[in-house]
Amino acid sequence: MKKFLLLVVLMSIAITSAFAVPYYDKGNQMFSFTLGTSFPTFTYFFEDNEFRAGLGEGNTGAKIGGYGAISYQVFNSPTSAIGGEIGYDFNFSASNMLFTAVPFYAKYSFFPVQGQLDLPISFGLGGAYIKYNDASLMTLFANMQVGLTWYPGDHWGFGLTTGLWLIPEFNYDDALKQDNALAGFIPLTLSITYRQ
């Protein structure tokens, strides 16, 4: 039943986007302020193939945290935009140690539904500065996000976004190699967007 419902939703989006008149033109721009929370979802340790999954400190070793960001995008076609985002994420570990990540990445968004309601599907790739306890590291960052933005007028909109972030940690110091891991987070954010 769930697969059927998902198929109906995807087909509805495809049909709507195929016959909808594009709202955006090449060169239109968007600027967004984002604020929300991030849920640690899994951690995979490469050294011993240990996979910790689930929300909460008993599974991933981290608590729900917060996220804030600013982003800018410009439309390179009537249905897609490119740009970037920089943000700040924090989570506390089970022992109340602070984990922070400052992701900065290039972003590509596809808008199958657009106008008064936008449905952006975004992919991001870049880097992140992460810090935990006294250790800090520059690493890769990748994400996939889906959002819904409502525009009551022509320019200002209010959105809700979720997705999946992937943050690998690769330590090159032999003493820290056992900590090499891949962390996954699910963000849930609200945004205010200005478009022109």
VEXVEXDREN-595327 format. One record per residue (C-alpha): residue in three letters; x, y, z. Coordinates in steps of 0.05 Angstrom, whole numbers, plus 5000, padded with zeros to 4 digits. Example, Ala and Ser with C-alpha at 12.3 -4.5 7.8 and 13.67 -1.06 7.14 Angstrom:
2
ALA524649105156 SER527349795143 
***
This chain:
196
MET500050005000 LYS505750485018 LYS509150344951 PHE502650474914 LEU501551134950 LEU508751344936 LEU507851164863 VAL501451584859 VAL504852184891 LEU510852134843 MET506352064783 SER502152664805 ILE508453084811 ALA510952854743 ILE504253004709 THR503553674744 SER510553884725 ALA509653654653 PHE503554094641 ALA504954674688 VAL507155344661 PRO514055504691 TYR513956064742 TYR521456204739 ASP525856474684 LYS533256374674 GLY536656884719 ASN531356904775 GLN534456884844 MET532856624914 PHE535756794981 SER533856385042 PHE534756395118 THR534055705150 LEU533155505223 GLY531354825252 THR533854195283 SER538053595263 PHE537052875284 PRO543152425288 THR540851805250 PHE546751335242 THR554151265251 TYR558350755214 PHE565350615239 PHE570050375184 GLU575250045229 ASP570749505259 ASN564749545212 GLU560349765269 PHE553650075248 ARG549750465301 ALA542950685276 GLY536851015305 LEU535151675337 GLY537751845405 GLU543951785447 GLY543051035461 ASN544150885387 THR548451405354 GLY551551705416 ALA548752395400 LYS542652805419 ILE538053225375 GLY541453875357 GLY540254525321 TYR541854805252 GLY541855495220 ALA543955705150 ILE543656205093 SER543356005020 TYR543156334952 GLN540956044886 VAL540156294815 PHE535955944762 ASN539955674703 SER533555424670 PRO526055504685 THR526154864727 SER533054844760 ALA537555294801 ILE544755274824 GLY547855624884 GLY550655474952 GLU549355445026 ILE553355555090 GLY550755335157 TYR552255155229 ASP550054505263 PHE550954285335 ASN549353655374 PHE551353415443 SER553952715455 ALA551352255510 SER556952515554 ASN554853245539 MET560853385495 LEU559353885439 PHE559753655366 THR559554225315 ALA559554225239 VAL560054815193 PRO557854565124 PHE559154975062 TYR557054674996 ALA554754774925 LYS547454634914 TYR543254414854 SER535654444859 PHE530254184813 PHE523254494818 PRO518054014789 VAL512554414823 GLN513255174825 GLY509255814833 GLN505255954896 LEU507755284921 ASP514855064906 LEU517354354914 PRO524954384910 ILE528953734907 SER536153924923 PHE542953584921 GLY549053884955 LEU556553714954 GLY562154074989 GLY565954085054 ALA564854155129 TYR569154375186 ILE567553915244 LYS569753955317 TYR568653465374 ASN571953545442 ASP579053795426 ALA579453485356 SER577653865293 LEU577753665221 MET576053915151 THR572053375115 LEU567053245059 PHE559653395062 ALA553953135019 ASN546453195024 MET539753084990 GLN533753495012 VAL526353564994 GLY522354185013 LEU515754535007 THR515455295004 TRP509055695005 TYR508956404976 PRO502956814999 GLY505457384955 ASP510257464897 HIS516857504935 TRP516757235006 GLY515656495022 PHE515656025082 GLY518355325076 LEU519354655109 THR525254215089 THR527953525107 GLY532953045077 LEU539352675092 TRP546352945107 LEU552552515102 ILE558952735138 PRO565052265134 GLU570752325184 PHE577552115158 ASN583152175209 TYR590152095181 ASP593552065249 ASP594751325266 ALA592351445338 LEU585551685313 LYS584251215254 GLN579650775296 ASP574951385299 ASN574151415223 ALA566651405210 LEU560851635167 ALA555352015204 GLY548252115178 PHE543552655201 ILE536352825183 PRO534853565185 LEU528053865196 THR528254605182 LEU523855215171 SER525855755122 ILE524156445099 THR525756555025 TYR525957184983 ARG525457084908 GLN525957564850 
***
